[in-house]
């Protein structure tokens, strides 16, 4: 309880100090709140263990300190890898909670494996550990929900709303506006759209009746100078260099934060990320999603899930193997080559459903009523 009171007082102080300077630009990372969140999460892990130890009347052992320290380090490591503490204005609550559960699960798996292989203690059999590993993530999730609700309330009471304007009545701008409206916790308040083009060219206004056109670029610049707009999102095409320079120069003298929103939805950017080449920014269009810590997490996930799935399907697999042996001559399994990351060849073992096992550059695909298919394969 004392921990939450301290957390609330710190946030109130940060809120008061932030309001001294107006307007506040939107930062990609809320560093103060993120640092506080990291501290509180680590404290919850430690305090929960101490509390359960006292409740269960468990005597302190030296191994406990190492176990707690290890899981704190692992949890923070995986949480950082998933950007759990990035700007809370821009992150959905469900996404943040999924990141917490994923980071905690990965940390727990490594903790148990490390304890089993190297320490070989009975720690993982104790009620203290089981209770700690189950209760702690629920507490972390609960406090993250409370903090988000608290931040939303503080922003409303202190009037810390970011008045947002969209320069460009485009489909991209409309999508951005809808996303902003759904982010009720963020404190964003949409003021409207601004565009210099003729009304007949603004198809978005004709298609969507809820698009409020406030004026042109000159009106936007004036509203920014008068403090009516805190943040501007430019959703126009960036191909017109002269026009973009003119827009940037026009808004340069205002106190508003200005963001350029490139239309990247025309390209499939699954698993895309930014790269910097000596000051030149590049966006990956096609790239392996398994890089860095994601590769480690994926490997751990493959091993753990494979073991669990094999336990479930082992008996059906035995039944299928016996049925293949009875219904047709030949081996039960056959091998096919597939290609993985970096073009590496992978041998994939499959249950045989045909009387032949062709493998090469040219393979005749299965057709309807194919004689090569075994009775079980049909």
Buried (B, 14 or more C-beta within 10 A) or exposed (E): EEEEEEBBEBBEEBBEEBEEEEBBEBEEBBEBBBEBBBEBBBBBBBBBBEBBBEEEEBEEBEEBEBBBEBBBEBBBBBBBBBEBBBBBBBBEBEEBBEBBEBBBBBBBBBBBBBBEEEEEBEBBEBEBBEBBBEBBBEBBBEBBEEBBEBBBEBBEEBEBEBBBBBBBBBBBBBBBBEEBEEBEBBBBEBBBBBBBEEEEEBEBBEEEEEBEBBBEBEBBBEBBBEEBBBBBBBBBEEEEEEBBEEBEEBBEEBEBBBBBBEBEEEEEBEBBEEEEEEEEEEEEEEBEEBEEEBEBBEEBBEEBEEEEEEEEEEEEEEEBBEBBBEEBEEEBEBEEEEEEEEEEEEEEEEBBBBBEBEEEEEEEEEEEEEEBBBEBBE
